[in-house]
Amino acid sequence: LNEKDAAYIYKIRNFVRYSEITSRGLLMFAGWIPPVWLLGTALLGVSKIVENMELGHNVMHGQFDWLSDPHLNGANYDWDTIATGDDWKYTHNYIHHTYTNIVGKDHDVGYGLLRVSESQAWEPRFLFNIPLAIQLMLFFEWYVGIQRLHLEDVLVYKTKTWREVWHEARDVRKKIKLQVVKDYVFFPLIAGPNALPVFAGNVVANIIRSVWASAVIFNGHFTEDAENFEADDTANETKAEWYLRQIRGSSNFSGTAWLHILSGNLSHQIEHHLFPDMPANRYAEAAPKVKALCAEYGIHYNEASFTQQFASVWIRLAKCSLPNAEDLSEQLRFAKAAIQQTARQKIGQWFKK
């Protein structure tokens, strides 16, 4: 690591700062002019994307702790999104990077909302895999923000109460309040007569960021060739097998330099999972060496264009929306038992009369 890496991250930070100032200025002072509103909104969306993907995500991995800059220290940094820095470091840095693609352990396997692996037990709600995935993309910032709370345990499985969620969500509520007030109250308020264009621009910019971030993450782990794993199969995993799982469970996509920046260099998802604390701007250098090692040992190196990977995500989601034979048989057995139980209750009530 050297001055080149330091210069890179400072350049990224400066881009985030100046693009946010410029975009918010455009919306506040000329947001009522449609072309200016479009430009300001798009630039704010890009600013938020780069802040989350290339700056915040990588800094919170500790990639730039060696600079001894408190503003770029993984322990201190909190980003411009609903998720708290501490929650993200737990659900992502620890859970996801430790238990990558292990069904039942890595909550990123479907986010409690989608079925992305046949190892996940099929439920009737997964028939709506595609519309649920679209919803997840549109509101990805919010889903990631509340990920640690596991709301599916309240809404679907009934193993948790809303009281428990409320107690666990103290820090989440504070961060939500901060973000909502900043984007949807403070900036529109100081814009005066341009309050509505500013409010609308902030809404759209946040959606742009959510859709893009989710697309990048889907491409990293939901592609057809990305493997999922059973907890039992990884119980006695060696360190070497852990590295192998990172490769088999991740997907790369190719593109331009700006595509790599906008994706936070998660276009090199395989390298990121092998070396999460390596400065992300170095992944492009590491990738050919990793690819060569995979070829030498006959390990599949999952790589394609962004559009090819993204298309394969939706094919996988469509396939996983339907039950396999075993799941269908189990669902029919449950339905039969429920019908029989209902019939017995009705007959019992009839005889009591």
FIROVEX-956621 format. One record per residue (C-alpha): residue number from 1; x, y, z. Coordinates in pm, whole numbers, plus 32768, in hexadecimal, padded with zeros to 4 digits. Example, Ala and Ser with C-alpha at 12.3 -4.5 7.8 and 13.67 -1.06 7.14 Angstrom:
nr/u/v/w
1/84CE/7E3E/830C;
2/8557/7F96/82CA;
END
This chain:
nr/u/v/w
1/8000/8000/8000;
2/8082/8158/7FA9;
3/8033/82C0/7F52;
4/7F7B/8250/7E19;
5/7E72/81A4/7EF0;
6/7E59/82CF/7FD9;
7/7E32/83BE/7EB5;
8/7D22/82E1/7E22;
9/7C43/82DA/7F56;
10/7C6D/8451/7F92;
11/7C0E/848E/7E28;
12/7AD6/83B9/7E5A;
13/7A7E/8475/7F99;
14/7AA9/85C3/7EEA;
15/79CA/8550/7DCC;
16/78BB/84F0/7EC5;
17/78D2/863F/7F78;
18/78D3/871D/7E44;
19/77D0/8654/7D82;
20/76E2/8668/7EAB;
21/7718/87DF/7ED2;
22/76E6/8818/7D5C;
23/75B3/873A/7D3D;
24/7507/87CB/7E6E;
25/7557/8929/7DF2;
26/74BA/88DE/7CA1;
27/737E/8859/7D45;
28/7362/8976/7E3F;
29/73A0/8A9D/7D59;
30/731D/8A26/7C08;
31/7263/88E2/7C4F;
32/7122/896B/7BB5;
33/71C7/895B/7A5C;
34/7190/87F3/79DE;
35/72E8/87BA/793C;
36/7396/8847/7A70;
37/72BE/876F/7B54;
38/7319/8639/7A8B;
39/748C/8691/7A96;
40/7487/86E2/7C0A;
41/73C5/85A8/7C61;
42/74A2/84C6/7B8D;
43/75E0/855E/7C1D;
44/755E/853B/7D81;
45/750A/83CF/7D39;
46/766C/8394/7CB8;
47/7700/8449/7DE4;
48/763C/836B/7ED3;
49/76A1/8234/7E10;
50/7815/8286/7E1C;
51/77FF/82E7/7F8C;
52/775A/819D/7FE6;
53/780C/80B0/7EF9;
54/796F/812D/7EC4;
55/79A1/8201/7FFB;
56/78C9/818B/811E;
57/78BF/8015/80DB;
58/7A35/7FFC/80A3;
59/7A97/80E4/81C0;
60/79BC/801F/82B3;
61/7A78/7EE5/824C;
62/7BAD/7F8B/82DD;
63/7C52/7FA5/8188;
64/7CE6/80FA/81DA;
65/7D23/80E0/8351;
66/7E98/80E6/8305;
67/7E79/8257/82A6;
68/7E37/82B0/8415;
69/7D32/83A9/839D;
70/7C12/83A4/8499;
71/7B1F/8406/8382;
72/7B81/82D1/82B8;
73/7B92/81DD/83DA;
74/7AA8/80B3/83C5;
75/7A4C/80C7/8534;
76/79DF/8234/851B;
77/793F/8252/83C5;
78/77C6/8265/83A1;
79/7733/8289/824A;
80/7619/8344/819F;
81/750F/8236/81AC;
82/740A/81A1/8296;
83/74E9/8087/8319;
84/75C2/80E6/8441;
85/7735/80AC/841D;
86/7734/7FB8/8541;
87/7610/7EF0/84B5;
88/76B6/7ED9/8361;
89/77FF/7E67/83F5;
90/7744/7D52/84AC;
91/7656/7CD9/839B;
92/774D/7D0A/827C;
93/78B6/7D0A/82F3;
94/787E/7BF5/83F2;
95/774D/7B24/8395;
96/7756/7B3B/8219;
97/78CE/7B27/81EF;
98/78F4/7A0D/82EC;
99/77CC/7938/8280;
100/77BE/799A/8111;
101/769A/78F1/805E;
102/7657/77F7/8175;
103/74DE/77CB/817C;
104/7452/7817/82D4;
105/758A/78D3/8344;
106/75CB/79DE/823E;
107/7496/7ABD/8245;
108/7500/7B50/80F5;
109/7483/7A08/805E;
110/7333/7A9D/8004;
111/732B/7BA6/8117;
112/720D/7AEA/81BF;
113/7135/7B4E/8096;
114/71A3/7A87/7F65;
115/71EE/791E/7F0F;
116/7337/7919/7E53;
117/739E/77B1/7E96;
118/72F1/7660/7E87;
119/738F/7620/7FDA;
120/7293/771A/8066;
121/714B/7674/80C1;
122/703F/76E1/7FCC;
123/6F17/77AB/804F;
124/6DE6/7828/7F8C;
125/6E5F/7992/7FAF;
126/6F85/793D/7ECF;
127/6E97/7928/7DA8;
128/6EC0/7AA3/7DB2;
129/703D/7A90/7DA2;
130/7052/7B79/7C76;
131/6F70/7C94/7CF5;
132/700C/7C71/7E4F;
133/7167/7C94/7DB6;
134/70FA/7DD0/7CFF;
135/7073/7E5A/7E46;
136/71B8/7E00/7EF5;
137/727C/7EC1/7DEE;
138/71A2/7FF8/7E08;
139/71B7/8005/7F83;
140/7309/7F5F/7FB0;
141/738B/8074/8092;
142/726F/802F/8185;
143/728B/7EB5/8178;
144/7401/7EC6/81C3;
145/73BB/7FC2/82D6;
146/72D2/7ED4/838E;
147/7382/7D91/832A;
148/7407/7D45/8486;
149/72A2/7D46/8510;
150/7237/7C17/843D;
151/70CF/7C8D/8411;
152/7073/7B47/8363;
153/7082/7AA8/84BD;
154/6F5D/7B88/851F;
155/6E99/7B97/83DB;
156/6EC3/7A32/835B;
157/6F4B/7943/845F;
158/6EB2/79E0/8599;
159/6FE9/7993/8669;
160/7018/7AFD/86D0;
161/6F38/7C16/874E;
162/6F1C/7D81/86E5;
163/6F7A/7DE1/8848;
164/70C7/7D2C/881D;
165/70FF/7DD6/86CE;
166/70B7/7F2D/8762;
167/71B2/7EEF/8878;
168/72BD/7E75/8783;
169/7281/7F95/8691;
170/72EC/80B5/8770;
171/7421/8112/86A5;
172/736C/80C9/855E;
173/7255/81BA/85BB;
174/7352/82CC/8607;
175/73FF/829C/84B8;
176/72B4/8296/83FB;
177/724F/83DA/84A3;
178/739E/8478/8448;
179/738B/8412/82DA;
180/721C/8469/82AD;
181/7243/85BF/834E;
182/737C/860C/8282;
183/72F8/85AD/812A;
184/7183/85E9/814B;
185/7165/8708/8246;
186/72A7/87D3/826D;
187/7314/87F8/8102;
188/71B3/8838/807A;
189/7178/8932/8194;
190/72AE/8A04/814C;
191/7259/89FD/7FD8;
192/712C/8ADB/801B;
193/7056/8AF3/7EDF;
194/711C/89D5/7E44;
195/70BE/88E8/7F60;
196/6FF4/87FF/7E81;
197/7101/87CB/7D75;
198/7203/8790/7E87;
199/7122/8697/7F3C;
200/70D3/85DD/7DF8;
201/7240/85DF/7D8E;
202/72AE/8549/7ED9;
203/71A5/8438/7EC1;
204/720D/83D9/7D60;
205/7383/83ED/7DAF;
206/7356/82FC/7ED1;
207/7293/820C/7DF2;
208/73A3/8222/7CE7;
209/74A3/81C6/7DF1;
210/73CC/80A6/7E73;
211/738E/8010/7D1A;
212/74FB/8024/7CB6;
213/7588/7FA0/7DFE;
214/7497/7E7A/7DFE;
215/74E9/7E29/7C92;
216/765C/7E1E/7CE4;
217/7621/7D3F/7E12;
218/7533/7C5A/7D53;
219/7640/7C35/7C48;
220/773A/7BD9/7D56;
221/767E/7AB6/7DF3;
222/752F/7A69/7D49;
223/75AB/7A06/7BEF;
224/7562/78AA/7B6A;
225/76CA/7838/7B98;
226/76F2/78BF/7CFB;
227/76DF/7796/7DE7;
228/7627/7779/7F32;
229/768B/7696/804E;
230/75ED/75CC/8166;
231/7655/7610/82CC;
232/76A2/749F/8305;
233/7791/7498/81DE;
234/785F/75B9/8269;
235/785E/755B/83DA;
236/79C5/74D9/83D7;
237/7A43/75B8/82C1;
238/7BBA/75F6/82AF;
239/7C4F/774C/8263;
240/7C99/76DC/8100;
241/7B32/7665/80D4;
242/7AB8/77B4/815A;
243/7B7A/7867/8046;
244/7AF0/7772/7F46;
245/798C/77BE/7FBA;
246/79CA/7931/7F87;
247/7A2A/78EF/7E1E;
248/790F/77FB/7DD5;
249/7809/78D9/7E78;
250/7868/7A1D/7DC7;
251/784B/7AAF/7C69;
252/7911/7BB8/7BAF;
253/78A0/7C99/7A95;
254/796E/7D59/7997;
255/794C/7EC2/792B;
256/79E9/801A/790E;
257/7AB6/80CE/7A17;
258/7984/8198/7A7F;
259/78B5/805B/7A9F;
260/79B8/7FD5/7B92;
261/79B0/8119/7C5C;
262/7833/8129/7C63;
263/7827/7FC0/7CD8;
264/7922/8004/7DED;
265/7A03/7F0F/7D31;
266/790B/7DFE/7D90;
267/7923/7DAF/7C1F;
268/7A46/7CE7/7CB1;
269/796A/7C3A/7DB1;
270/7A46/7B04/7DB8;
271/7B7D/7BCC/7E10;
272/7AB8/7C99/7F0C;
273/7A51/7B5D/7FC4;
274/7BB2/7AD5/7FC0;
275/7C50/7C1D/8031;
276/7B40/7CF7/80D2;
277/7C3A/7DDF/817D;
278/7D0C/7E19/8045;
279/7CCE/7F74/7FAB;
280/7BC6/7F33/7EA2;
281/7C84/7FF4/7D97;
282/7D80/7ED4/7DA1;
283/7C87/7DC3/7D47;
284/7CBF/7DF4/7BD1;
285/7E30/7D9F/7C09;
286/7DDE/7C6B/7CD9;
287/7CD1/7BE3/7BF0;
288/7DB3/7B50/7ADE;
289/7E82/7A99/7BE4;
290/7D4C/7A0C/7C8F;
291/7CBB/79A7/7B3F;
292/7E00/78F8/7ADD;
293/7E05/7834/7C25;
294/7C9C/77CB/7BEF;
295/7CF0/7752/7A90;
296/7E1F/7693/7B13;
297/7D51/75D6/7C15;
298/7C13/75AB/7B4A;
299/7B3F/769C/7C19;
300/7A29/7755/7B65;
301/7A6C/78CC/7B5A;
302/7914/7966/7B2B;
303/793D/7A93/7A48;
304/7863/7B35/793C;
305/77E5/7C89/78D0;
306/7701/7D51/79B6;
307/75D1/7D11/78D9;
308/7615/7B9C/78BA;
309/7636/7B74/7A32;
310/7502/7C49/7A74;
311/7432/7B80/797D;
312/749D/7A3C/7A25;
313/742B/7AC8/7B76;
314/72C5/7AE4/7AF8;
315/72D1/798A/7A5E;
316/733B/7902/7BB0;
317/722D/79C6/7C68;
318/7126/7941/7B77;
319/7199/77D9/7BA5;
320/71A2/77FA/7D1F;
321/7042/7888/7D29;
322/6FBB/772C/7CDF;
323/6FD2/7602/7DCC;
324/7099/74CD/7D7B;
325/6FEF/7378/7D99;
326/7052/7349/7F06;
327/6FDA/74A4/7F6B;
328/6E93/7479/7EAF;
329/6E53/732A/7F58;
330/6E8F/73C6/80AE;
331/6DA7/74EA/8065;
332/6C95/73FC/7FF2;
333/6CC2/7330/812F;
334/6C9B/7469/8205;
335/6B68/74D3/813F;
336/6ACB/737A/8163;
337/6B0A/737A/82DB;
338/6A72/74D6/82FC;
339/693B/7470/8237;
340/6910/7335/8308;
341/6935/73FA/844B;
342/6832/74F9/83D9;
343/6744/73E4/836F;
344/6763/7335/84C1;
345/6719/747B/8575;
346/65E6/74BE/849F;
347/6562/735B/84D2;
348/659E/7376/8649;
349/64DC/74BC/8657;
350/63BE/7421/858D;
351/639C/72F8/867E;
352/639E/73E0/87AC;
353/6269/748A/8720;
END
